[in-house]
Every structure is written in C-alpha cells, then in structure tokens.
Amino acid sequence: MRFLLSFTPIIVRAVLHKEFVGLRSDKLLAVSVAVAALTVPVLAQMGGPFPDEQVRKGAAIYSQNCAPCHGPRMMDSQVPVDLRKFPPAEKSRFLASVVKGKNQMPPWGDLFKADEIEALWAYVIAGEKR
C-alpha cells in the first residue's frame, strides 16, 4: 500500500495535465480513483484524519484511564513512553500494548470496547496536534 501512496501524486498530476503517455484520460481517471480508494485504509491506519467526535471520546478515555501514568494531555509522563511522539505507522504495536499490557502497563483489553480503543488511538495520534 505504501507503494501506491508514493505514486498517487504522480497519477493525479498526470490526470490534471494529461501528461501520461499511452493512456486516455478516462482510463487514467479510473486508475486514479482506484489508487485513491486503495490508499484510504492506509492513511487511516497511519493516523489519517479522525472525526472530531472520536478524538474527543479518546481524550475522555485517556484523561480518566491513561493520564495518571502518561500525564495529562500526554505531558509530564511518569513512564518513558512519550505518546505525543508515538509513530502513526505502528498502530498494531499500540493496540497490542493497550489490550495485552506491556512492561509496567496493565492490560486494558477487558475494560475497553473496540471502538473505545480506536478512539484512544485517534486521540494519541491526532488529539493534541489539532
């Protein structure tokens, strides 16, 4: 998928300027739409745009459950993990840590529903950057 992400600007530019040799503009447009459709899940996984409501929900969950160790608004952390710098491409690592726990962090998988963990992810990736 990252491969497709790297070519999206080229395809869009080709459609707009009709510089792509060998393809008619209607076929090129179809290819562009297909590439765009394939990149949306990748952008979401990498920390793409989150709805404000989801980020607010994640902030509330974070404030009540995570702030005692990770600090209010992800600042003044009592642990070595700075969530403000968590890599957006490592969502699976984040999910595993939240669900199963890691080192001194307890597992939260039995306490949170899947949508709550997704909201927490949205807050960690986008919340304090807005």
QUIFENKA-V771007 format. One record per pair of residues at least 12 apart in sequence whose C-alpha atoms are under 10 Angstrom apart, sorted by the first residue. I is the first residue (numbers start at 1). J is the second residue. Records with the same first field share a line. If there is no record, write none. Layout:
I = J ; J
//
This chain:
1 = 35 ; 38 ; 39 ; 40 ; 41 ; 42 ; 43
2 = 39 ; 42 ; 43
3 = 39
4 = 35 ; 36 ; 38 ; 39 ; 42
5 = 35 ; 36 ; 38 ; 39 ; 40 ; 42 ; 43
6 = 39
7 = 32 ; 35
8 = 31 ; 32 ; 33 ; 35 ; 36 ; 39
9 = 32
10 = 32
11 = 28 ; 29 ; 31 ; 32 ; 33 ; 35 ; 36
12 = 28 ; 29 ; 31 ; 32 ; 33 ; 35 ; 36
13 = 32
14 = 28 ; 29 ; 32
15 = 27 ; 28 ; 29 ; 30 ; 31 ; 32
16 = 28 ; 29
42 = 89
43 = 88 ; 89
44 = 88 ; 89 ; 122
45 = 88 ; 89 ; 90 ; 91 ; 92 ; 121
46 = 87 ; 88 ; 89 ; 90 ; 91 ; 125
47 = 87 ; 88 ; 89 ; 90 ; 91 ; 121 ; 122 ; 123 ; 124 ; 125 ; 126
48 = 88 ; 122 ; 125 ; 126
49 = 122 ; 125 ; 126
50 = 118 ; 119 ; 121 ; 122 ; 123 ; 125 ; 126 ; 127
51 = 119 ; 122 ; 126
52 = 119 ; 122 ; 123 ; 126 ; 127 ; 130
53 = 119 ; 122
54 = 115 ; 116 ; 118 ; 119 ; 120 ; 121 ; 122 ; 123 ; 127
55 = 118 ; 119 ; 120 ; 121 ; 122 ; 123 ; 124 ; 125 ; 126 ; 127 ; 128 ; 130
56 = 119 ; 120 ; 122 ; 123 ; 127
57 = 115 ; 116 ; 117 ; 118 ; 119 ; 120 ; 122 ; 123
58 = 115 ; 116 ; 117 ; 118 ; 119 ; 120 ; 121 ; 122 ; 123 ; 124 ; 127
59 = 72 ; 73 ; 74 ; 119 ; 120 ; 121 ; 122 ; 123 ; 124 ; 127 ; 128
60 = 119 ; 120 ; 123
61 = 112 ; 116 ; 117 ; 119 ; 120 ; 123
62 = 74 ; 116 ; 117 ; 119 ; 120 ; 121 ; 123 ; 124
65 = 108
66 = 105 ; 120
69 = 81 ; 105
70 = 82 ; 83 ; 84
71 = 83
73 = 123 ; 124 ; 127 ; 128
74 = 123 ; 124 ; 127 ; 128
79 = 104 ; 105
83 = 123 ; 124 ; 125
84 = 123 ; 124 ; 125 ; 126 ; 127 ; 128 ; 129
85 = 124 ; 125
86 = 124 ; 125
87 = 124 ; 125
88 = 121 ; 122 ; 124 ; 125 ; 126
91 = 118 ; 121 ; 125
94 = 117 ; 120 ; 121 ; 124
95 = 108 ; 109 ; 114 ; 117 ; 118 ; 120 ; 121
96 = 108 ; 109
97 = 109
98 = 112 ; 117 ; 120 ; 121
99 = 111 ; 112 ; 114 ; 117
//
